[in-house]
Amino acid sequence: MANMVMLGFICAILEVVSKENLVRAILENVPKGTETLNQQAFEEGYRIGKGESR
């Protein structure tokens, strides 16, 4: 999961790929049954990267 957190963080910082496209790619490529957990990890990293608090 740490890789998804970092991917979200990098997405937020660099803004090279849109968040929507990256989430779509993640959901299409992670093992079935792990989509929600991986998306949550990505979203957490993205939130941190944008400097947003909970």
Secondary structure, 3 states (H helix, E strand, C coil): CHHHHHHHHHHHHHCCCCHHHHHHHHHHHCCCCCHHHHHHHHHHHHHHHCCCCC
